[in-house]
Amino acid sequence: MGSKFARDLSGNMNNQDLHKHLAVLELEPGASLEEIKASYKELVQIWHPDRFDSNSNLQQRAHLQLQRINESYEILKDYCEHNEYRTPEDSSQNARQKTESQRSTSNILKRVINILNEVPGMTPAHHRDFNRAIPRFKLGDGSVVKTWKNPVGVDHVFIADKNGNMIFGGFVGWIHSNALQEAIDEIHKDFT
């Protein structure tokens, strides 16, 4: 019970705090323990600081995000284990629609990043190269896929959020250029 989060007189966490933790894990109210575990696993892969060794700013941001993810996961897992393995539903229609919209947006990014991370030889790119990349197409959530080929012909791919901030950056060596292009074509076909 030593959590810093607000609890009511019976010792239960209030729904507002639960919803904040669900948002960190990109889930909606009513999420099951299984869904919480699956989202946690996926987000840890996306935000693991080791992916950003070449950029200390991104590595620090990833470290902070991973701390939030870990904390929210532990709190939600504990809650579910004591409350029929499910978070409470949100009865508000607007809240449900907003959460569903956010979830589908974040699911697009998660799926696209997973596709790119599966490309053989994918290596985190430096943020400076992000500014050199040219927008190729916009995803269904408003984020943008950008590409750049450096002077020695190494292909880079980046994802920018709606505000133009880098969310993902990676590159592959020549031997894997075709696999990267196939992944970009698949993303364009499935997520625009």
Helices and strands as residue ranges (DSSP letters): H 15-24, H 33-47, G 49-52, H 56-81, H 93-117, E 123-124, H 127-130, E 134-138, E 144-149, E 155-160, E 166-172, G 174-176, H 177-191
